[in-house]
Amino acid sequence: MVDDDLWSAIGDPTRRRMLDLLLVDGGGTATTLSEHLPVTRQAVAKHLGVLDRVGLVHVTPAGRERRYRVDDAQLARAVAQLSTVGATWDARLQRIKRIAEAIQRSKDSSETS
């Protein structure tokens, strides 16, 4: 089953970049993330709120700021969902290919008759 809220959160390119940065650095704050992104600290904080609501990040108070880190289990869940969706579409595309090939063979045989 696909979690639409999770994929809606991941669908945003800024949030994907934030996840990449958090994974590379092992965590970060809105301030540290905003230094690497073309958006304001306030925008980063809002994006982090979305990621937090779907469980992709965990937040821990760190003085006056909040430190975020990626939830490995939720990220693994997202990867598993993506793999399932990919496999489903691969199967659909294979069926379409077989149908198209059958139509082409039928067309070819009727032209040679």
C-alpha positions as CSV (number, residue, x, y, z in Angstrom):
1,M,0.0,0.0,0.0
2,V,1.3,3.4,-1.0
3,D,1.3,6.2,1.6
4,D,0.2,9.3,-0.3
5,D,1.2,11.7,2.4
6,L,4.7,10.2,2.5
7,W,5.1,10.5,-1.2
8,S,3.7,14.0,-1.3
9,A,6.4,15.0,1.2
10,I,9.1,13.3,-0.8
11,G,7.8,14.7,-4.1
12,D,9.1,18.2,-3.4
13,P,12.6,18.7,-4.7
14,T,13.6,21.0,-1.8
15,R,12.6,18.3,0.7
16,R,14.5,15.6,-1.2
17,R,17.6,17.8,-1.2
18,M,17.1,18.4,2.6
19,L,16.9,14.6,3.1
20,D,20.1,14.2,1.1
21,L,21.9,16.8,3.2
22,L,20.6,15.3,6.5
23,L,21.8,11.8,5.4
24,V,25.2,13.0,4.4
25,D,25.7,15.1,7.5
26,G,24.0,12.8,10.0
27,G,21.5,15.6,10.9
28,G,21.2,19.3,11.0
29,T,19.2,22.3,11.9
30,A,17.0,24.7,9.9
31,T,19.9,27.1,10.0
32,T,22.6,24.7,8.8
33,L,20.3,23.4,6.0
34,S,19.4,26.8,4.8
35,E,23.1,27.5,4.2
36,H,23.0,24.9,1.5
37,L,19.6,25.6,-0.1
38,P,18.2,28.5,-2.2
39,V,15.4,29.1,0.4
40,T,15.1,31.0,3.6
41,R,15.6,29.5,7.0
42,Q,11.8,29.9,7.6
43,A,11.0,28.0,4.4
44,V,13.4,25.2,5.5
45,A,11.7,25.1,8.9
46,K,8.3,24.6,7.2
47,H,9.7,21.9,4.9
48,L,11.1,20.2,8.0
49,G,7.7,20.3,9.6
50,V,6.2,18.4,6.6
51,L,9.0,15.8,6.8
52,D,8.4,15.5,10.6
53,R,4.6,15.0,10.2
54,V,5.2,12.0,7.8
55,G,7.8,10.6,10.1
56,L,10.8,11.0,7.7
57,V,12.7,13.0,10.3
58,H,13.0,13.1,14.1
59,V,13.5,16.4,15.9
60,T,15.5,16.9,19.1
61,P,15.8,20.3,20.9
62,A,19.4,21.6,20.7
63,G,19.7,24.8,22.7
64,R,17.7,27.5,20.9
65,E,17.4,25.3,17.7
66,R,16.0,22.0,16.8
67,R,18.2,19.3,15.4
68,Y,16.7,17.0,12.7
69,R,17.8,13.5,11.6
70,V,16.4,11.1,9.1
71,D,14.3,8.2,10.4
72,D,16.0,5.2,8.8
73,A,13.0,3.0,9.2
74,Q,10.6,5.4,7.6
75,L,13.0,6.0,4.7
76,A,13.4,2.3,4.2
77,R,9.6,2.1,4.1
78,A,9.5,4.7,1.4
79,V,12.2,2.9,-0.6
80,A,10.2,-0.4,-0.3
81,Q,7.0,1.4,-1.5
82,L,8.9,2.8,-4.4
83,S,10.3,-0.6,-5.3
84,T,6.8,-2.1,-5.2
85,V,5.4,0.7,-7.4
86,G,8.3,0.3,-9.8
87,A,7.8,-3.5,-10.1
88,T,4.0,-2.9,-10.7
89,W,4.7,-0.5,-13.5
90,D,7.4,-2.8,-15.0
91,A,4.8,-5.6,-15.2
92,R,2.2,-3.2,-16.7
93,L,4.7,-2.0,-19.3
94,Q,5.7,-5.6,-20.2
95,R,2.0,-6.4,-20.8
96,I,1.6,-3.4,-23.0
97,K,4.7,-4.4,-24.9
98,R,3.4,-8.0,-25.5
99,I,0.0,-6.6,-26.7
100,A,1.8,-4.2,-29.1
101,E,4.0,-7.0,-30.4
102,A,0.9,-9.2,-30.9
103,I,-0.9,-6.4,-32.8
104,Q,2.2,-5.9,-34.9
105,R,2.6,-9.6,-35.7
106,S,-1.1,-9.7,-36.6
107,K,-0.7,-6.7,-38.9
108,D,2.4,-8.1,-40.5
109,S,0.8,-11.5,-41.2
110,S,-2.3,-9.8,-42.7
111,E,-0.1,-7.7,-45.0
112,T,1.7,-10.8,-46.3
113,S,-1.5,-12.7,-47.0
